Amino acid sequence: MAQIPLSLSNQDPQTEKPEEPQKSPVMGWFAVAFGLLGIFTIGFIFVPLGLICSVIALFTGQAMWGFIGLMLAVAGFITSPKLWLIVGMGAFYAMFDMPEFLQPFIDYLNSLGFGIPTKEV
């Protein structure tokens, strides 16, 4: 008995186009690499990059690489004292609304030329 090829498409199996090769998950690789660099090197630079690349990887269909990069970015945030300091200073400033605590720091940044607006009390 001859074998009959079964298919759900109406096309002849011999005329079907070959499948496209899968694209490399480059954004996922970047997410994982930046996540690892965020843990072991300069966290306040590589953790945000890892987070951004992870989100892009998740939206482009690279779910496993994006999830691993996201977990590494979270671990990089947890292990970075500078990021905790930045977030803590922002939370302190927003919660208590006391610009006098951060006014010397803001004055220093303004002397460097950053031009941060200050509240007049």
N, C-alpha and C positions, 0 to 999 in steps of 0.2 A: 504494500500500500504506500502511495506517495505521501510525503509529509506536506501538509498545507500550512503555509505561514499565517499565523493569526495576528491581526492588527486591528486597532480601533480607528485607524485613519483610512481615508478613501483612496490614498495614493498607493501606488505599487511599491513594495519594499525595495526594489532595485533602484527606483528613481528618487528615494528620499535623500535629503541633504545630510551630509555628515554633521554631527554635533559640533558646536563651537568648543574650542578648548576652554577650560575654566580659567577665569582670571585669578591672578595671585592676590591673596589678601594683604596687600601692601599696607593699607591703613591699619589693619589689625596688628601687623608686625610692628608698625610705628607705635601703636598704643602700648603694646607689651614692652617694647624697648624703652619708651619714655617712662613707663611705670617702674621698670627696674632701675633706670637711672634716677628717678625721683626718690627711690628708697636709699640707694647707695651713694648718691652724689648730691648735687645742688637741688634740693627739693622744691624750693619756691619757684624754680624755673621749669623743671621737668614734670612736676605733678600737674600743673594746669595743661601743659601740652599733652600729657598722657590722657587726661580727662577729655579734652577736646577730640583727640584722635579716637578714643574709645566710643564716644557718642557718634562720631561720623562712621566708624566701623559698624556700630549697631544699626544705623540707618541704611547702610549700603548692603546689608545682608550677611555680614561677617560676624554672626552672633557670638560664636565661641571666642574668637579673638577679641572682640569688643568687650565681652564680659570679663575675660581674664585681664585685659588692660584696665578695665574699670576697677576691679578688685586690687590690682597693683597700685593704681592711683590713690585709692582710699588708704591702702597700707602706707604709701609714701606720705600722704597727709598726716597720718597718725604718728609717723616716725620723724616728722619735721618740726623742730621747735620754732623755727622762724615762721612757718605758716600758722602755728598755734598762736604765736605772739601777734601776728597781723590780724587774725580773726578775733582774738581776745581784745585787742585794742579797739577794733571796730565795734564789737559788741558792747564794750564798756562805754565807749563814746555815745553809742546809740541809746543804750539803756538809761544812763544817768543824765545825759544831755548836759554834761559839765565840761565846757570847753576849756576851763582853766587848768584841768589836769593835763590836757594835751597841747595847751597853748605854747609852751616852750618848744615842743617838737615841731609844731606847725610854723612857729617863727623861724626855726632852724631851716626847715624845708623852703620857706619863702626867701631866706637869705641865700639859698643855693639857686634860686630862680625858678622854683616850681609854680609860684603864683596861686597858692591855695587860698580861696576866700575864707574869711573868718567872720563869725557872728559878732556884731557889736552889742554888748550887754548894756 
